[in-house]
Amino acid sequence: MDDRLQVRIQRCGWDLAADDYEPSWGPQLSGVQGGLIAAAALAPAECVLDVASGTGQVAALAAQAVGARGSVLGVDLSARMVEAAQRRGLPNTRFLRMDAQQLALADSHFDVVLCSLGLMYLPDPGRAVREMRRVLRPGGRLVLSVWGERSRCGWASLFEVVDAEVASEVCPLFFGLGCGDALARLCREAGLQPVRQQRLSAALNYIDGDEACRAAFLGGPVALAWSRFSEEVRQRVRASYLDGLAAWRQDAGYSVPAEFVIVAALSPGSPCGSPADEDLQG
């Protein structure tokens, strides 16, 4: 798929998903978001960039950690996600619409850059990581999270179910960065020093099939495809997706396994023995 087309599809899809994203995914992702913030070891007064900020959940955690003397900038490709984040009214926090692959920001400006579950959607995640390194100050920290191995994410059949109904693949590279040390390698290739990789196991819990399908089809990356399906196609993909979740059904609900990878890395020029260094590597 052409890169510009993929970016446009992502932007339109996340615009459509903006209203459903946080109700559907907020509780499910709290564990990986907390893990990412812990790995960042944020300190009061630091300047933080949150890339692919969505509705601002991670930015809110970062703002609390850096306090009144710190600052947080959240950027996202989707204008409607940015609007939702702005409605939080967070102190010392701004949100702007921006492509992670082309950050319209000054070099060497931020102490910490965060990106929670955003890289999987990009045509060129390596370019995005290079941009994140560019805007980091010497010795700054980059902390990334992605979904883990496809085989450890019970909801992974979603993409196959949707791909069967559309002309091109949806998120074709989605699980690639969750394999082995792929995310750490991406950091090394961008000139960063990976200092920690962590895998987190989790469960996505849904009270029933309707809730599971709402999260999958309305609150996430396939929202654009779903919006164009006829009612007949919607019923077919819904049934196929729930068939794929059958192994994790519990009474009327579902407890679906999931995995995340978190990598923390340092930009060149890290001051020896700084508190941030010790916290990040400890």
C-alpha positions in Angstrom: 0.0 0.0 0.0 1.2 3.5 -0.8 2.5 5.2 2.3 0.5 8.4 1.8 -2.7 6.3 1.3 -1.9 4.3 4.5 -1.5 7.5 6.5 -4.8 8.9 5.1 -6.6 5.7 6.0 -5.2 5.7 9.5 -6.2 9.4 10.0 -9.7 8.8 8.8 -10.1 5.6 10.8 -9.0 7.1 14.0 -11.2 10.1 13.5 -14.1 7.7 13.3 -12.9 5.8 16.4 -12.4 8.8 18.6 -15.7 8.6 20.5 -15.4 4.9 21.2 -11.7 4.5 21.8 -11.4 5.5 25.4 -14.6 3.8 26.7 -13.6 0.6 24.8 -9.9 0.6 25.5 -9.1 2.8 28.4 -9.5 0.1 31.1 -7.9 -2.6 28.9 -4.7 -0.6 28.3 -4.2 0.8 31.8 -1.5 -1.8 32.6 0.7 -1.2 29.6 0.3 2.6 30.0 1.4 2.3 33.6 4.3 0.1 32.7 5.4 2.7 30.1 5.3 5.5 32.6 7.2 3.5 35.1 9.9 2.7 32.6 10.2 6.4 31.7 11.1 7.3 35.3 9.7 10.8 34.8 11.0 13.5 37.2 9.4 16.8 38.2 10.1 19.7 35.8 10.9 17.5 32.8 9.7 18.3 29.3 7.8 15.4 27.7 6.6 14.6 24.2 3.8 12.0 23.9 3.6 10.7 20.3 0.4 9.1 19.0 -1.2 10.5 22.1 -4.8 9.6 21.2 -7.3 10.9 23.7 -4.4 11.8 26.1 -4.4 9.0 28.6 -0.6 8.6 28.7 -0.2 12.4 28.5 -2.4 12.8 31.6 -0.2 10.3 33.5 3.0 12.1 32.3 1.6 15.5 33.4 0.9 14.2 36.9 4.5 12.9 37.1 6.3 16.0 35.9 4.2 18.4 38.0 3.5 22.1 37.7 7.1 22.9 36.7 7.1 20.3 33.9 5.4 20.3 30.5 3.8 17.7 28.2 3.0 18.0 24.5 0.8 15.3 23.0 0.7 14.9 19.2 -1.6 12.6 17.1 -2.5 12.2 13.5 -6.2 12.3 14.2 -7.8 15.8 14.6 -10.7 14.2 16.5 -8.4 12.4 18.9 -6.6 15.7 19.5 -9.9 17.4 20.2 -10.8 14.7 22.7 -7.5 15.1 24.4 -7.8 18.8 24.6 -11.1 18.5 26.4 -9.2 17.0 29.4 -8.0 20.5 30.3 -4.8 19.2 31.7 -2.4 21.8 33.2 0.9 22.4 31.5 -0.2 20.2 28.7 -0.9 20.9 25.0 -2.1 18.7 22.2 -1.4 19.2 18.4 -2.3 17.3 15.3 1.0 15.9 13.8 2.3 12.9 11.9 4.8 10.9 14.0 6.9 10.4 10.8 7.3 14.2 10.4 7.4 15.9 13.8 7.3 19.7 13.2 9.3 20.3 16.4 12.7 21.6 17.2 15.8 19.4 17.5 17.0 18.4 21.0 14.1 19.9 22.9 12.5 17.1 25.0 13.9 15.3 28.1 11.6 12.3 27.4 9.6 11.0 24.4 6.8 8.5 24.9 4.9 6.5 22.3 2.3 4.0 23.6 0.9 1.5 21.0 1.4 3.9 18.0 4.3 2.6 16.0 2.4 -0.5 14.6 0.1 1.7 12.5 2.9 3.6 10.7 4.1 2.9 7.1 7.7 3.6 8.3 8.1 3.1 12.1 11.9 3.5 11.7 11.5 7.0 10.4 9.2 7.8 13.3 11.8 6.6 15.8 14.5 8.6 14.1 12.3 11.7 14.4 11.8 10.9 18.1 15.5 10.7 18.6 16.0 14.0 16.7 13.8 15.9 19.2 15.4 14.3 22.3 18.0 16.2 24.2 21.4 14.4 24.6 20.9 11.8 27.3 17.1 12.0 26.9 14.9 8.9 27.2 12.7 7.3 24.7 10.1 4.7 25.9 8.0 2.8 23.4 5.3 0.2 23.7 3.8 -2.1 21.0 1.5 -5.1 21.0 3.5 -8.4 21.4 3.6 -11.6 19.4 0.6 -12.4 17.2 0.3 -15.8 18.8 0.0 -14.3 22.3 -2.8 -11.8 21.3 -6.0 -13.7 21.2 -7.8 -11.0 19.3 -5.4 -11.1 16.3 -7.9 -12.7 14.0 -9.6 -9.3 13.7 -7.3 -8.2 10.9 -7.8 -11.4 8.9 -11.5 -11.2 9.3 -11.6 -7.6 8.0 -9.0 -8.2 5.3 -11.2 -10.8 3.8 -13.8 -8.1 3.0 -11.6 -5.2 1.8 -9.3 -4.7 -1.2 -6.1 -4.3 0.7 -4.6 -5.4 4.0 -5.5 -3.4 7.2 -2.4 -2.7 9.3 -0.2 -5.3 7.4 2.9 -4.7 9.7 0.9 -4.6 13.0 2.6 -7.5 14.9 6.1 -7.2 13.4 7.6 -5.0 16.1 6.3 -7.4 18.8 8.5 -10.2 17.6 11.7 -11.0 19.5 13.9 -7.9 19.9 12.5 -6.1 16.8 11.6 -3.0 18.8 15.0 -2.8 20.5 16.7 -3.2 17.1 14.6 -0.4 15.7 16.0 1.8 18.5 19.6 0.8 17.8 19.2 1.5 14.1 18.0 5.0 15.0 21.2 5.5 17.0 19.7 5.0 20.4 20.9 2.7 23.2 18.2 0.3 24.3 18.5 -0.3 28.1 15.5 -2.4 28.9 12.9 -4.6 27.2 9.9 -5.9 29.1 7.1 -8.2 28.0 3.7 -7.8 29.7 1.0 -10.4 29.7 -2.6 -9.2 30.1 -6.2 -10.1 29.5 -8.8 -8.1 27.6 -12.0 -8.6 29.5 -15.4 -8.1 27.9 -18.8 -8.6 29.5 -20.3 -10.0 26.3 -19.8 -10.3 22.6 -21.3 -6.9 21.9 -18.7 -5.2 24.0 -15.9 -7.2 22.4 -17.1 -6.3 18.9 -17.6 -2.6 19.8 -14.0 -2.4 20.9 -12.7 -4.2 17.8 -14.8 -2.6 15.1 -15.7 0.9 16.4 -12.9 1.9 18.8 -9.8 0.9 16.8 -7.9 0.8 13.6 -10.6 -1.0 11.5 -13.2 1.7 12.2 -13.0 3.1 8.6 -13.5 -0.4 7.0 -16.4 -1.1 9.4 -18.1 2.2 8.5 -18.2 1.1 4.8 -19.5 -2.4 5.4 -23.1 -3.2 4.6 -25.2 -4.7 7.4 -24.8 -8.1 5.8 -21.0 -7.9 5.8 -21.1 -6.5 9.4 -23.0 -9.5 10.6 -20.6 -11.8 8.8 -17.4 -10.3 10.2 -18.9 -10.0 13.7 -19.7 -13.7 13.7 -16.3 -14.6 12.3 -14.5 -12.5 14.9 -16.5 -14.0 17.8 -15.7 -17.5 16.5 -12.0 -16.5 16.8 -12.6 -15.6 20.4 -14.5 -18.7 21.3 -11.6 -20.3 23.2 -11.6 -17.5 25.7 -15.3 -17.3 26.3 -16.3 -17.3 30.0 -20.1 -17.6 30.5 -21.5 -14.6 28.5 -18.2 -12.7 28.5 -14.6 -13.1 27.2 -11.2 -13.0 28.8 -8.8 -12.6 25.8 -5.0 -13.0 26.2 -2.8 -10.2 25.1 0.9 -9.3 25.2 2.7 -6.0 25.1 6.4 -5.1 24.6 8.0 -2.0 26.3 11.4 -0.8 25.3 13.3 2.0 27.1 16.3 3.6 25.3 18.7 6.5 25.7 19.8 9.1 23.2 23.6 9.6 22.8 25.3 11.9 25.3 23.7 10.6 28.5 25.3 12.2 31.5 27.1 9.6 33.6 25.4 8.6 36.8 22.3 10.9 36.3 19.3 9.9 38.5 17.3 9.4 35.3 19.9 7.0 34.0 20.0 4.9 37.2 16.2 4.7 37.4 15.9 3.7 33.8 18.5 1.0 33.8 17.9 -0.3 37.3 
